[in-house]
Amino acid sequence: MRSNPNWKIRRRYVAASWVIGAVMIALGALAVWGDRMGAVDLITGGVALITLVLGSYIGGAVADDALQKRRNPDGEVE
């Protein structure tokens, strides 16, 4: 494991997940309009993907800050 995590690569994965989630939501919306089965599942999956990726990314950043005991600009330990 690296001593300094490579956030650039993680951001690419997050961006790719956002795009996939957005495409799933868009295709689900088109499928609802076309009255096709599985549309709700696409929308639910897209929203769940975006929510989980966003939560994990923020949670990982908070945990990383806490583990490394970084200080905020006010000088307090977060």
N, CA, C and O atoms as a DFTB+ gen file, in Angstrom:
312 C
 N C O
     1  1       0.832      -1.174       0.000
     2  2       0.000       0.000       0.000
     3  2       0.882       1.245       0.000
     4  3       1.926       1.280       0.651
     5  1       0.455       2.246      -0.725
     6  2       1.230       3.475      -0.808
     7  2       1.071       4.304       0.453
     8  3       0.035       4.266       1.117
     9  1       2.113       5.048       0.768
    10  2       2.021       5.909       1.942
    11  2       1.112       7.110       1.670
    12  3       0.407       7.559       2.573
    13  1       1.115       7.633       0.453
    14  2       0.233       8.738       0.071
    15  2      -0.761       8.235      -0.966
    16  3      -0.358       7.854      -2.065
    17  1      -2.061       8.225      -0.638
    18  2      -3.040       7.727      -1.602
    19  2      -3.102       8.625      -2.831
    20  3      -2.949       9.843      -2.737
    21  1      -3.321       8.026      -3.938
    22  2      -3.383       8.763      -5.191
    23  2      -4.832       9.184      -5.432
    24  3      -5.616       8.430      -6.007
    25  1      -5.177      10.378      -4.994
    26  2      -6.551      10.861      -5.094
    27  2      -6.955      11.139      -6.529
    28  3      -8.145      11.163      -6.841
    29  1      -5.986      11.348      -7.406
    30  2      -6.309      11.616      -8.810
    31  2      -6.997      10.406      -9.442
    32  3      -7.978      10.558     -10.171
    33  1      -6.493       9.225      -9.167
    34  2      -7.097       8.005      -9.708
    35  2      -8.464       7.781      -9.083
    36  3      -9.405       7.389      -9.773
    37  1      -8.583       8.026      -7.789
    38  2      -9.875       7.849      -7.124
    39  2     -10.911       8.804      -7.698
    40  3     -12.071       8.432      -7.873
    41  1     -10.506      10.015      -7.987
    42  2     -11.456      10.977      -8.560
    43  2     -11.933      10.523      -9.935
    44  3     -13.088      10.751     -10.294
    45  1     -11.065       9.889     -10.700
    46  2     -11.480       9.361     -12.007
    47  2     -12.534       8.278     -11.841
    48  3     -13.517       8.248     -12.582
    49  1     -12.340       7.399     -10.887
    50  2     -13.330       6.349     -10.636
    51  2     -14.655       6.946     -10.170
    52  3     -15.724       6.483     -10.570
    53  1     -14.586       7.958      -9.336
    54  2     -15.805       8.616      -8.866
    55  2     -16.519       9.278     -10.039
    56  3     -17.738       9.156     -10.167
    57  1     -15.784       9.970     -10.888
    58  2     -16.388      10.632     -12.045
    59  2     -17.016       9.609     -12.990
    60  3     -18.110       9.828     -13.509
    61  1     -16.326       8.501     -13.211
    62  2     -16.871       7.452     -14.083
    63  2     -18.145       6.860     -13.485
    64  3     -19.097       6.579     -14.214
    65  1     -18.172       6.673     -12.189
    66  2     -19.366       6.148     -11.533
    67  2     -20.525       7.126     -11.630
    68  3     -21.670       6.720     -11.830
    69  1     -20.225       8.431     -11.489
    70  2     -21.268       9.454     -11.641
    71  2     -21.858       9.409     -13.050
    72  3     -23.074       9.492     -13.226
    73  1     -20.989       9.277     -14.045
    74  2     -21.461       9.233     -15.432
    75  2     -22.327       8.000     -15.664
    76  3     -23.388       8.093     -16.282
    77  1     -21.882       6.855     -15.175
    78  2     -22.662       5.628     -15.341
    79  2     -24.009       5.759     -14.638
    80  3     -25.037       5.364     -15.188
    81  1     -24.011       6.311     -13.422
    82  2     -25.265       6.512     -12.695
    83  2     -26.197       7.455     -13.430
    84  3     -27.400       7.207     -13.506
    85  1     -25.653       8.536     -13.971
    86  2     -26.472       9.505     -14.715
    87  2     -27.048       8.879     -15.982
    88  3     -28.198       9.139     -16.339
    89  1     -26.252       8.058     -16.658
    90  2     -26.743       7.362     -17.858
    91  2     -27.855       6.390     -17.482
    92  3     -28.852       6.276     -18.195
    93  1     -27.685       5.696     -16.372
    94  2     -28.735       4.770     -15.926
    95  2     -30.034       5.520     -15.637
    96  3     -31.113       5.052     -15.999
    97  1     -29.937       6.674     -14.992
    98  2     -31.130       7.467     -14.690
    99  2     -31.770       7.975     -15.981
   100  3     -32.991       7.931     -16.133
   101  1     -30.946       8.456     -16.906
   102  2     -31.478       8.969     -18.176
   103  2     -32.153       7.857     -18.986
   104  3     -33.243       8.048     -19.527
   105  1     -31.505       6.709     -19.064
   106  2     -32.110       5.590     -19.797
   107  2     -33.381       5.101     -19.110
   108  3     -34.341       4.716     -19.777
   109  1     -33.389       5.116     -17.785
   110  2     -34.591       4.746     -17.051
   111  2     -35.729       5.706     -17.315
   112  3     -36.880       5.291     -17.453
   113  1     -35.411       6.999     -17.387
   114  2     -36.441       7.997     -17.681
   115  2     -36.996       7.810     -19.090
   116  3     -38.201       7.933     -19.311
   117  1     -36.116       7.513     -20.036
   118  2     -36.585       7.237     -21.399
   119  2     -37.432       5.977     -21.450
   120  3     -38.412       5.904     -22.190
   121  1     -37.047       4.991     -20.662
   122  2     -37.806       3.733     -20.640
   123  2     -39.173       3.934     -19.988
   124  3     -40.145       3.301     -20.401
   125  1     -39.267       4.795     -18.988
   126  2     -40.565       5.098     -18.374
   127  2     -41.464       5.762     -19.400
   128  3     -42.651       5.454     -19.504
   129  1     -40.877       6.678     -20.155
   130  2     -41.648       7.379     -21.171
   131  2     -42.119       6.418     -22.261
   132  3     -43.212       6.576     -22.806
   133  1     -41.297       5.427     -22.574
   134  2     -41.653       4.415     -23.559
   135  2     -42.469       3.274     -22.976
   136  3     -42.793       2.320     -23.683
   137  1     -42.803       3.363     -21.693
   138  2     -43.613       2.356     -21.004
   139  2     -42.985       0.959     -21.100
   140  3     -43.648      -0.004     -21.487
   141  1     -41.728       0.867     -20.751
   142  2     -41.007      -0.418     -20.793
   143  2     -40.743      -0.930     -19.382
   144  3     -40.640      -0.158     -18.429
   145  1     -40.639      -2.241     -19.276
   146  2     -40.356      -2.860     -17.974
   147  2     -38.899      -2.611     -17.592
   148  3     -38.032      -2.496     -18.458
   149  1     -38.646      -2.532     -16.323
   150  2     -37.284      -2.364     -15.829
   151  2     -36.844      -0.923     -15.712
   152  3     -35.721      -0.653     -15.284
   153  1     -37.702       0.006     -16.082
   154  2     -37.328       1.416     -16.031
   155  2     -37.074       1.867     -14.597
   156  3     -36.107       2.578     -14.323
   157  1     -37.941       1.452     -13.694
   158  2     -37.793       1.851     -12.293
   159  2     -36.513       1.269     -11.711
   160  3     -35.849       1.911     -10.897
   161  1     -36.169       0.063     -12.124
   162  2     -34.931      -0.557     -11.636
   163  2     -33.695       0.209     -12.103
   164  3     -32.730       0.344     -11.351
   165  1     -33.718       0.707     -13.331
   166  2     -32.592       1.501     -13.827
   167  2     -32.452       2.801     -13.039
   168  3     -31.346       3.188     -12.661
   169  1     -33.560       3.463     -12.796
   170  2     -33.522       4.721     -12.056
   171  2     -33.054       4.481     -10.624
   172  3     -32.196       5.200     -10.111
   173  1     -33.629       3.460      -9.986
   174  2     -33.230       3.138      -8.612
   175  2     -31.752       2.773      -8.543
   176  3     -31.048       3.210      -7.632
   177  1     -31.281       1.982      -9.489
   178  2     -29.867       1.595      -9.519
   179  2     -28.947       2.780      -9.737
   180  3     -27.893       2.871      -9.109
   181  1     -29.335       3.691     -10.624
   182  2     -28.522       4.869     -10.884
   183  2     -28.422       5.779      -9.669
   184  3     -27.345       6.274      -9.335
   185  1     -29.562       5.995      -9.009
   186  2     -29.555       6.828      -7.804
   187  2     -28.739       6.158      -6.693
   188  3     -27.972       6.821      -5.996
   189  1     -28.908       4.855      -6.536
   190  2     -28.158       4.124      -5.510
   191  2     -26.657       4.180      -5.782
   192  3     -25.867       4.368      -4.858
   193  1     -26.261       4.019      -7.041
   194  2     -24.840       4.065      -7.396
   195  2     -24.234       5.423      -7.063
   196  3     -23.170       5.500      -6.449
   197  1     -24.910       6.488      -7.467
   198  2     -24.408       7.831      -7.194
   199  2     -24.335       8.082      -5.689
   200  3     -23.352       8.637      -5.198
   201  1     -25.369       7.676      -4.958
   202  2     -25.402       7.887      -3.510
   203  2     -24.288       7.124      -2.809
   204  3     -23.607       7.676      -1.945
   205  1     -24.097       5.867      -3.168
   206  2     -23.061       5.057      -2.526
   207  2     -21.657       5.559      -2.842
   208  3     -20.800       5.606      -1.959
   209  1     -21.423       5.928      -4.084
   210  2     -20.094       6.415      -4.460
   211  2     -19.798       7.738      -3.766
   212  3     -18.694       7.934      -3.258
   213  1     -20.766       8.644      -3.739
   214  2     -20.578       9.925      -3.080
   215  2     -20.346       9.742      -1.583
   216  3     -19.453      10.366      -1.011
   217  1     -21.141       8.896      -0.956
   218  2     -20.971       8.641       0.480
   219  2     -19.635       8.011       0.805
   220  3     -18.991       8.372       1.790
   221  1     -19.221       7.072      -0.021
   222  2     -17.930       6.414       0.205
   223  2     -16.768       7.380       0.002
   224  3     -15.793       7.352       0.753
   225  1     -16.873       8.222      -0.999
   226  2     -15.801       9.176      -1.283
   227  2     -15.657      10.182      -0.144
   228  3     -14.548      10.452       0.318
   229  1     -16.768      10.727       0.299
   230  2     -16.730      11.687       1.403
   231  2     -16.296      10.999       2.692
   232  3     -15.476      11.532       3.440
   233  1     -16.842       9.823       2.948
   234  2     -16.465       9.081       4.152
   235  2     -14.993       8.719       4.162
   236  3     -14.339       8.793       5.203
   237  1     -14.471       8.330       3.015
   238  2     -13.055       7.997       2.920
   239  2     -12.171       9.204       3.165
   240  3     -11.129       9.092       3.809
   241  1     -12.576      10.355       2.657
   242  2     -11.793      11.573       2.867
   243  2     -11.803      11.985       4.341
   244  3     -10.781      12.398       4.888
   245  1     -12.965      11.867       4.969
   246  2     -13.060      12.215       6.396
   247  2     -12.216      11.259       7.236
   248  3     -11.497      11.683       8.141
   249  1     -12.310       9.972       6.930
   250  2     -11.522       8.989       7.673
   251  2     -10.028       9.213       7.462
   252  3      -9.243       9.102       8.404
   253  1      -9.637       9.525       6.242
   254  2      -8.228       9.781       5.949
   255  2      -7.731      10.997       6.730
   256  3      -6.638      10.965       7.296
   257  1      -8.519      12.056       6.763
   258  2      -8.143      13.245       7.540
   259  2      -8.023      12.919       9.021
   260  3      -7.089      13.363       9.688
   261  1      -8.971      12.143       9.530
   262  2      -8.951      11.804      10.956
   263  2      -7.757      10.915      11.296
   264  3      -7.119      11.100      12.333
   265  1      -7.454       9.954      10.432
   266  2      -6.340       9.054      10.701
   267  2      -4.999       9.773      10.618
   268  3      -4.065       9.431      11.343
   269  1      -4.902      10.757       9.749
   270  2      -3.651      11.495       9.627
   271  2      -3.619      12.730      10.521
   272  3      -2.637      13.472      10.536
   273  1      -4.701      12.940      11.264
   274  2      -4.816      14.064      12.203
   275  2      -4.449      15.391      11.546
   276  3      -3.657      16.174      12.070
   277  1      -5.058      15.615      10.375
   278  2      -4.834      16.884       9.687
   279  2      -5.578      17.993      10.419
   280  3      -6.592      17.757      11.075
   281  1      -5.062      19.179      10.294
   282  2      -5.679      20.334      10.939
   283  2      -6.412      21.162       9.887
   284  3      -5.987      21.249       8.735
   285  1      -7.514      21.763      10.304
   286  2      -8.230      22.656       9.406
   287  2      -7.548      24.031       9.446
   288  3      -6.670      24.250      10.280
   289  1      -7.933      24.950       8.570
   290  2      -7.271      26.263       8.521
   291  2      -7.363      27.050       9.822
   292  3      -6.548      27.945      10.047
   293  1      -8.327      26.746      10.684
   294  2      -8.450      27.455      11.950
   295  2      -7.455      26.953      12.992
   296  3      -7.309      27.551      14.058
   297  1      -6.767      25.846      12.678
   298  2      -5.785      25.312      13.595
   299  2      -6.313      24.244      14.523
   300  3      -5.571      23.726      15.357
   301  1      -7.582      23.904      14.391
   302  2      -8.173      22.881      15.243
   303  2      -8.046      21.516      14.586
   304  3      -8.094      21.406      13.361
   305  1      -7.888      20.491      15.384
   306  2      -7.844      19.134      14.868
   307  2      -9.264      18.727      14.532
   308  3     -10.171      18.867      15.352
   309  1      -9.451      18.224      13.327
   310  2     -10.792      17.805      12.903
   311  2     -11.079      16.397      13.337
   312  3     -12.161      15.876      13.067
